[in-house]
Amino acid sequence: MTTLLKSAANRSAATLSARKSTEIKEGKYLYGIVAASENDTRPETFGNIGIGGRSDEVSILWSGAVGAVVSRSPIITYSIAKEHLTAHERVLETVMVHYTLLPVRYSLVAESDEKLLRLLERERETFTSLLSHLHGKKELGLKAVFPESIFQDILTTNATLKAKKDALEKQRSKTTHDLIEIGQAVEAALEVEKKKIADDVLHELSSLAVEHRSNKPASERMILNMAFLVEHANEKTFDEKVAAISEKYPKVKFKYAGNLPPYNFVNLKLTMEN
């Protein structure tokens, strides 16, 4: 009987040990980096809005005047799920109301506060320089897209292409070469139109921005996909310029976004390793 009890106890201990070994450890999810100012009265906690759906509190872990915006999190790689991405962005937007923020890449989890503090100490000079550069500025995004009718519009309004199209329609038989040729001509004309508008937009807005970045268009109808780093003092004038540009090109759909984390102007490739 004693042997049976010992055997059962050993099995129970082994099961408990196996469970502990498979438990996911807790760490800290890193959203971004901020800096303190003299006589700072800004909040250091931002509510129970942490990633992962557990209502973890978001707070700042300070190392001197540089801090990491964090929340408790299991040490996992987060999937590209809408709820996780939304939570990550919500934290950034909340913190940006009060602080200049260096956003870091999605799904960066530290094993401990100690590793985060070592990171803050190791990169203190870089963080301080970047935060100083971004202070008093914000990222504004602008996209411009032609309507789906743009290809037909070009064929209708471009005299040379219209003549080619009309001549092609009168032919009894159309070769593949003929169709490819007119298709390439339409694409070339589209590129000319895109460049003309993009150059005009950049001419109007670049003087109001400290920096600007051009990102890859998401479709062949996209004219531009740009980010501008603008000082707060120039934001209203910038808004007015964008509105005027939108009126100038009524057939173009402009998408203008403000209060964006400055990803386009921060190139942080952080790891928790030494």
C-alpha positions as CSV (number, residue, x, y, z in Angstrom):
1,M,0.0,0.0,0.0
2,T,2.9,2.3,0.9
3,T,4.5,1.6,-2.5
4,L,1.3,2.4,-4.3
5,L,1.0,5.7,-2.4
6,K,4.6,6.6,-3.2
7,S,4.0,5.8,-6.9
8,A,0.9,7.9,-7.1
9,A,2.7,10.8,-5.3
10,N,5.6,10.6,-7.8
11,R,3.2,10.6,-10.7
12,S,1.4,13.7,-9.3
13,A,4.7,15.5,-8.8
14,A,5.9,14.6,-12.3
15,T,2.6,15.9,-13.8
16,L,2.9,19.2,-11.8
17,S,6.5,19.6,-12.9
18,A,5.5,19.0,-16.6
19,R,2.7,21.6,-16.3
20,K,5.1,24.2,-14.8
21,S,7.6,23.6,-17.6
22,T,4.9,24.3,-20.2
23,E,3.5,27.4,-18.6
24,I,4.1,30.5,-20.6
25,K,6.3,32.9,-18.7
26,E,5.3,36.5,-18.1
27,G,7.3,39.5,-19.5
28,K,6.7,43.1,-20.6
29,Y,5.3,44.2,-23.9
30,L,7.1,47.2,-25.3
31,Y,5.1,49.8,-27.2
32,G,7.5,52.7,-27.5
33,I,10.0,55.1,-25.8
34,V,9.3,58.4,-24.2
35,A,11.3,61.1,-22.3
36,A,10.6,62.9,-19.1
37,S,10.8,66.7,-18.8
38,E,11.7,68.9,-15.8
39,N,8.9,69.2,-13.2
40,D,6.9,66.7,-15.2
41,T,3.2,66.4,-14.2
42,R,2.1,64.2,-17.1
43,P,0.5,60.8,-16.4
44,E,2.7,57.7,-16.1
45,T,-0.2,55.2,-16.3
46,F,-2.7,55.0,-19.1
47,G,-5.4,52.6,-18.1
48,N,-6.1,48.9,-18.5
49,I,-5.7,48.9,-22.3
50,G,-2.7,46.6,-22.8
51,I,-2.5,44.1,-25.7
52,G,-3.7,40.6,-25.3
53,G,-7.3,41.1,-24.0
54,R,-6.4,40.7,-20.3
55,S,-6.9,44.4,-19.4
56,D,-3.3,44.8,-18.3
57,E,-2.4,48.3,-17.2
58,V,-0.1,50.3,-19.5
59,S,2.6,52.3,-17.7
60,I,6.0,53.8,-18.1
61,L,9.2,52.1,-16.8
62,W,11.7,54.8,-16.2
63,S,15.5,54.8,-16.5
64,G,16.5,58.3,-15.6
65,A,14.8,60.6,-18.0
66,V,14.1,57.9,-20.6
67,G,11.2,55.5,-20.3
68,A,9.6,52.5,-21.9
69,V,5.9,52.3,-22.4
70,V,4.9,48.8,-21.3
71,S,2.3,46.4,-20.1
72,R,2.5,42.9,-18.7
73,S,2.3,40.2,-21.3
74,P,3.0,36.5,-21.8
75,I,6.3,36.0,-23.6
76,I,4.9,35.1,-27.0
77,T,4.9,36.3,-30.6
78,Y,1.6,38.0,-31.2
79,S,-0.2,37.1,-34.4
80,I,-1.2,39.7,-36.9
81,A,-4.8,39.7,-35.6
82,K,-7.0,42.8,-35.8
83,E,-7.7,42.9,-32.1
84,H,-3.9,42.8,-31.2
85,L,-3.0,45.4,-33.9
86,T,-5.9,47.7,-32.7
87,A,-4.8,47.4,-29.1
88,H,-1.2,48.2,-30.0
89,E,-2.2,51.3,-32.0
90,R,-4.7,52.4,-29.3
91,V,-1.9,52.5,-26.7
92,L,0.3,54.5,-29.0
93,E,-2.5,57.0,-29.7
94,T,-3.2,57.4,-26.0
95,V,0.4,58.0,-25.0
96,M,0.9,60.4,-27.9
97,V,-1.7,62.8,-26.3
98,H,0.8,63.4,-23.6
99,Y,4.3,62.5,-24.8
100,T,6.6,62.6,-27.9
101,L,6.8,58.9,-28.7
102,L,9.3,56.6,-30.5
103,P,7.2,53.7,-31.7
104,V,8.8,50.3,-31.8
105,R,8.0,47.3,-33.9
106,Y,4.9,45.3,-33.2
107,S,5.1,42.2,-30.9
108,L,8.3,43.0,-29.0
109,V,8.2,41.4,-25.6
110,A,11.0,41.6,-23.0
111,E,11.6,38.8,-20.5
112,S,12.0,41.2,-17.5
113,D,12.1,44.8,-16.3
114,E,15.9,44.3,-15.9
115,K,16.3,43.6,-19.7
116,L,14.2,46.6,-20.5
117,L,16.3,48.8,-18.2
118,R,19.5,47.5,-19.8
119,L,18.0,48.4,-23.2
120,L,17.2,51.9,-22.1
121,E,20.6,52.4,-20.7
122,R,22.4,51.0,-23.8
123,E,20.4,53.1,-26.3
124,R,19.9,56.2,-24.1
125,E,21.9,58.5,-26.5
126,T,20.0,57.3,-29.6
127,F,16.6,57.5,-27.9
128,T,17.3,61.0,-26.6
129,S,18.5,62.3,-30.0
130,L,15.5,60.9,-31.8
131,L,13.0,62.2,-29.2
132,S,14.6,65.6,-29.4
133,H,14.3,65.6,-33.2
134,L,10.6,64.6,-33.1
135,H,9.6,67.0,-30.2
136,G,6.9,69.5,-31.3
137,K,6.2,67.6,-34.5
138,K,3.7,65.1,-35.8
139,E,3.5,62.7,-38.7
140,L,0.7,63.4,-41.3
141,G,-0.1,60.9,-44.0
142,L,-1.5,61.7,-47.4
143,K,-2.6,59.2,-50.1
144,A,-4.1,60.1,-53.5
145,V,-5.8,57.6,-55.8
146,F,-7.4,57.9,-59.3
147,P,-10.9,56.5,-59.7
148,E,-11.4,53.2,-61.5
149,S,-12.6,55.2,-64.5
150,I,-9.1,56.7,-65.1
151,F,-8.2,54.3,-67.9
152,Q,-11.3,55.1,-69.8
153,D,-10.9,58.8,-69.0
154,I,-7.4,58.8,-70.6
155,L,-8.7,57.0,-73.7
156,T,-11.4,59.6,-74.0
157,T,-9.5,62.8,-73.3
158,N,-6.0,62.1,-74.7
159,A,-6.4,63.0,-78.4
160,T,-3.6,60.8,-79.7
161,L,-4.8,57.7,-77.8
162,K,-8.4,58.4,-78.7
163,A,-7.4,58.5,-82.4
164,K,-5.6,55.1,-82.0
165,K,-8.5,53.6,-80.2
166,D,-11.0,54.8,-82.8
167,A,-8.8,53.4,-85.6
168,L,-8.4,50.1,-83.8
169,E,-12.2,49.8,-83.4
170,K,-12.7,50.2,-87.1
171,Q,-10.4,47.3,-87.9
172,R,-12.1,44.1,-88.6
173,S,-9.4,42.1,-86.9
174,K,-7.4,43.2,-83.9
175,T,-4.0,41.5,-83.2
176,T,-2.7,40.9,-79.7
177,H,0.1,43.3,-80.6
178,D,-2.4,46.1,-81.3
179,L,-4.1,45.6,-78.0
180,I,-0.8,45.4,-76.1
181,E,0.4,48.6,-77.8
182,I,-2.6,50.7,-76.9
183,G,-2.6,49.2,-73.3
184,Q,1.1,50.3,-72.9
185,A,0.3,53.7,-74.3
186,V,-2.5,54.1,-71.7
187,E,-0.2,53.0,-68.9
188,A,2.5,55.5,-70.0
189,A,-0.1,58.3,-70.1
190,L,-1.3,57.4,-66.7
191,E,2.3,57.6,-65.3
192,V,2.6,61.1,-66.8
193,E,-0.6,62.2,-65.1
194,K,0.5,60.6,-61.8
195,K,3.9,62.3,-61.8
196,K,2.3,65.7,-62.7
197,I,-0.1,65.6,-59.7
198,A,2.5,64.1,-57.3
199,D,5.0,66.8,-58.2
200,D,2.4,69.5,-57.7
201,V,1.4,68.1,-54.3
202,L,5.0,67.9,-53.2
203,H,5.7,71.4,-54.4
204,E,2.8,72.8,-52.3
205,L,3.5,70.8,-49.2
206,S,7.2,70.1,-48.8
207,S,8.0,73.7,-47.6
208,L,5.7,73.2,-44.6
209,A,7.3,69.9,-43.6
210,V,10.6,69.2,-41.8
211,E,10.9,65.9,-43.7
212,H,8.8,63.8,-46.0
213,R,8.9,60.2,-47.1
214,S,7.5,58.5,-50.2
215,N,6.2,55.0,-49.7
216,K,5.4,52.4,-52.3
217,P,2.0,52.8,-54.0
218,A,-0.5,50.1,-53.1
219,S,-2.0,50.0,-56.6
220,E,-1.4,51.2,-60.1
221,R,-4.1,53.8,-59.6
222,M,-2.4,55.3,-56.5
223,I,-0.7,58.6,-57.4
224,L,1.2,59.0,-54.1
225,N,1.6,57.5,-50.7
226,M,3.4,60.0,-48.5
227,A,4.2,60.9,-45.0
228,F,5.2,64.4,-43.7
229,L,6.8,65.4,-40.5
230,V,5.2,68.7,-39.6
231,E,5.7,71.1,-36.7
232,H,2.6,71.7,-34.6
233,A,2.8,75.4,-35.5
234,N,2.4,74.6,-39.2
235,E,-0.3,71.9,-39.0
236,K,-3.3,74.3,-39.6
237,T,-1.6,75.7,-42.7
238,F,-0.8,72.2,-43.9
239,D,-4.4,71.2,-43.4
240,E,-5.6,74.1,-45.5
241,K,-3.1,73.3,-48.3
242,V,-4.3,69.7,-48.4
243,A,-7.9,70.9,-48.7
244,A,-7.0,73.3,-51.5
245,I,-5.2,70.5,-53.4
246,S,-8.2,68.2,-53.0
247,E,-10.4,70.9,-54.6
248,K,-7.9,71.4,-57.4
249,Y,-8.2,67.7,-58.4
250,P,-11.9,66.8,-57.8
251,K,-11.6,63.4,-59.6
252,V,-8.8,62.3,-57.3
253,K,-9.6,60.7,-54.0
254,F,-7.4,62.0,-51.2
255,K,-7.0,60.2,-47.9
256,Y,-5.5,62.5,-45.2
257,A,-4.6,61.2,-41.8
258,G,-3.2,62.9,-38.7
259,N,-2.0,61.9,-35.2
260,L,0.0,59.0,-36.7
261,P,2.8,57.3,-34.8
262,P,6.0,58.6,-36.6
263,Y,7.0,55.2,-38.0
264,N,8.2,56.8,-41.2
265,F,10.7,59.0,-39.4
266,V,12.0,56.5,-36.8
267,N,14.1,53.5,-37.9
268,L,14.4,51.5,-34.6
269,K,15.4,47.9,-35.0
270,L,15.4,46.9,-31.3
271,T,16.1,43.5,-29.7
272,M,16.3,42.5,-26.1
273,E,19.8,41.0,-26.7
274,N,23.0,42.6,-25.8
